[in-house]
Amino acid sequence: MRQEMYLSEAYKNKVVDFLLKEFHPKFICLFGSLAKGEGREDSDIDIAIYTDQVIPPYILFTAANVMYKYLNS
């Protein structure tokens, strides 16, 4: 039996806080299976941000690792 996963409001708030501090985005979009309440234990978090600046891929990759550590601390 498949167990669906949901993101708590506290977890979402931590994601938003991190992204606001790091990138100052105009908006943040959570999408994908977790956003629809259809996530599984092995689901990832799909996030898009819109900013006035171009963010190099390496910076985004590094930020993803830092955010993972922040969210799981």
Secondary structure, DSSP 8 states (H G I E B T S, - for coil): ----B---HHHHHHHHHHHHHHH--SEEEEESTTTTT-B-TT---EEEEE-SS---HHHHHHHHHHHHHHHT-
